[in-house]
Amino acid sequence: MRWGTMLVGLVLVLPAPGGEQQDAERLFEEGAAAYEKGDLDGAETAWKAALAICERIAPDSGPVAACLGSLGNVAVDRGDLAAAEGLLKRALAIYERRQPDSLDVAQCLGGLGKLAAERGDLARAETYFRRTLAIHERLDPDSLLVANSHNNLGAVYYSRGDLAAAAALFGRSLAIRERLVPGSPEVADSLNNLGLVAADRGDLAEAEARHHRALAILERLAPDSPQVADNLNNLGTLTVARGDVASAEAIFKRVLALRQRVAPDSLDVADALCNLGSTAYSRGDLNAADAFYQQALAIRERLAPDSLTVAAALANLGLVALDRGDFAAADTHFKRALAALQRLAPDSLQVALCLNNMGEVARERGDMAAAAELNQRALAIQEKLAPDTLDVAASLTNLGLCASHRGEWAAAEAFQRRALDLRRHLAPDSLDVVASLNNLALDRAAADALDDALDCVSQAMDIEQKQLRRNFAVLSEREKGCFLELMCRGPHFLLSLAALRPEDPRFVRTACDWTLRRKGVLLSALLEERQALRLLGDEATAADWRALQAARAGLSHLLVAGPGAQPIEAYRARCDELAAQSEKLLKGLAEKSAAVRAQQVTDEADCEKVSRALPAVAALVELATYQPTRFKATENEPRTDPPRYVAFILRSGEPQPVMIDLGEAEPIDRAVGRLRARQGPMRSQPDDGRLYDLVWSRIETQLGGAKRIYFAPDGQLNLLACGALQDPSRKYLAERYTFVYLPSGRDLLRPATPSRAGQWVVVSNPKFGGEPGGAGSGQRAVIQGADRAALTGLSVTDLPGTKAEGGQVAALARGAGAAVQELSGAAATEAAVKAVARPAVVHLATHGLFLPDADFSSGPDGGRFVFVPYRGEPRRGATLSGNPMQRSMLLLAGAARSLKGEKTDGEDGILTAEEVVGMDLEGTRLVCLSACETGLGEVKQGEGVVGLRRAFQMAGAESLVMSLWRVPDAETRDLMIDFYRRFTAGESAPDAMTAAQRAILAERRAAKLSDAPFWWAGFVVGGR
């Protein structure tokens, strides 16, 4: 909101001879010109110089008051309200003594009115502005001064929420300005203010048209002025309302830059920070939103305590606390905001918004009566001041949720339909529409109208898909993850509905279609982004990519080395600095790649396309976890049941999937953990049959004779080696099926990068610099002892068995006509591996490691980097401590010395997944990680495993061989040699691995040795 300017072309008249009078007049005019350009520093310098001359020549004169008033206006624009008030009151006292009811008095009153409005004292502001208007209408009734007064009074009514009165006053102001100064900044101000009213009334089209007209005027006259920043700010708010959060963020960043250049510590800067916080909040990034809101609140509390702006900041912080599930903090913030609002702007739209938020807290706490009462109060204010707006829709939504909790389904549906109609009219592709559709689906399902519910959820998912495509284009990986969390409700609803109609082809196919589209969508976006960056190929992009890899490597080295003797605070600060640098570079690269990706049209995956892509005698097993919705739950009953697994089976050429409910996730997850725990040299045992019964027995009845199984797991089933399961006849599944692991069946539709027939890279027997290894019968493991928690100081033994393995793999590759680069012993360095460029095959035989979630701890030993479990349960949007890509790693030459804390030159010998992403493996046919637990990482629902397996995919590898437990050294060597013998003879990686595993299994049985999965089944093949 722009207030009318105080400056109206004053001329200083000083009772003094020649030179000094001319200097003062010149300085005053220079200050006015600088102020009109938005140059507050220049204006202040000139006006202070003019004031010094005037006070020396004619103290207590009109020119002195003119300088004081002008300097007061600068202070107002900078947000220094205390200084501004003092200056303006000094000027007013001089003018009132000399000539009360003059234009000069009106000018000061206008400034004091603006000051009162900034502080939230709307009653006093109105008094000042009405006195100003009275003077202007008496002295110059058809002037810009009258237009300014109408504008300022309109701003007071707007702040109170009286949109009708505000629109009338802004309209009068615009009429005068367009007649007297068409195409001027004043006209732009009026257009902007009318645009704000239109937006609050819900007419986004009119609001956008007015703001664009205003921007065209301002950018022609003063492209870097405060008014341009205000106008952009309004357009950014509209962009958020339309659901284009990424574009809004770019607008608000420009606003912040403009305002910081003019007045770096002002209320305008606080507003820009607040709006950036709102964009972060809108995409689910609560940590970033909280940081922006806190910065804004600090400025506002210092410059304008007890004001409407402080109340707004408190309300925003309350929303963050509410979404984090911290209801006590949310309630405290909202109550503080409400107290200020009821004192400064009672019965305003801001009060209604605060009441609505407090109603959400009450509902989350289970107090439906209090929630409904607060929401009704909010709705009454909104329908009086601004009917048919998005705020009204929010209140209707909350009232509908209260009714739903009480089991009043008809009433709930009525509220949600009204809210949906408003939102569809005002912002048809926004996440608010998604929320209304999902709420309506809940009510229709509760009324047993499941077909209607399915239609609602499908429409919601369509909008979400548009939002993902739009916003993913310019968000960093972390921001993409936060944004994706906002959209988790629909898939749960959809699978819950399909579970109620498992025999209905429409329900099952719709659920499967959306599972194929949404599962692994973050990884798909990252792969597309990386490919687009490769296509760009310009030097600036390459330089940014190198800077990103340097920042990632620097952070990885810090995490390994630990803080050492430096204070933990300094260590954390450096880690945070590198993480922030990486985030900024990632975001910039995403924006660069957006234009390329916009030209690549990708068809939506569905059952029909995927079934056609399946080879003959093959099937896809697509798994998903979901939390079943209890559609008819009321009051304080649980709204969901425990998580469950569901499997969709698609057979080659048959587009209709079969859906199988596998049951609750918890017993299945425990069985997966139990199978993995049973694999070791001293206690190797087969599965007890529980997993086969829980997972596979029902799946295989629907495979239709398929022998090649594309397995797209979810949850803890990402860590399951399917071939290790035994059927009732004690046969392993590996003896009957070939398994290929995929993040999603959608990957079958992804065009393959042409495989390279070039060089193989074979890495083996790195010289770690630690303990010498044995004769080759050990495990490729690092942590010695189950209770070892600290990374620093781990004992690392050499792996001599990998030397023979590497040599024979290299010999097989050469026998197949390939060139081979062997990196062994001291040559198997991190730098050498990272320097590999687009090979055909990479074989890495070394130690692998995935560490649990991380945190910093000073500890009794003086401060090491200690890994501890994460125990938080954030509601949504919170980033967990410790990046899993930094905690998944391969050890190379020199790693043991680094882990002992010895300083190294350059690389530390520890190749993290984060660093792997920076490798260039485009077109690489196969990466084989012949090491322990290389398939592990942080399991993310719907997004697979974040760790080395994701890293090598993002680097460009087409297929990946990885392990799911600690594997034996000698047996792994034999398995790998047989695998490569078959692979170099032309078999696919999945076929070669299955045949090699079957051969070892047969050999062990023939020799009367244990056939437990530990000895042969630890490796799986991912990719097509």
Order of alpha helices (4+ residues) and beta strands (2+ residues): alpha-alpha-alpha-alpha-alpha-alpha-alpha-alpha-alpha-alpha-alpha-alpha-alpha-alpha-alpha-alpha-alpha-alpha-alpha-alpha-alpha-alpha-alpha-alpha-alpha-alpha-alpha-alpha-alpha-beta-beta-beta-alpha-beta-beta-beta-alpha-beta-alpha-beta-beta-alpha-beta-alpha-beta-alpha-beta-beta-beta-alpha-beta-alpha-alpha-beta
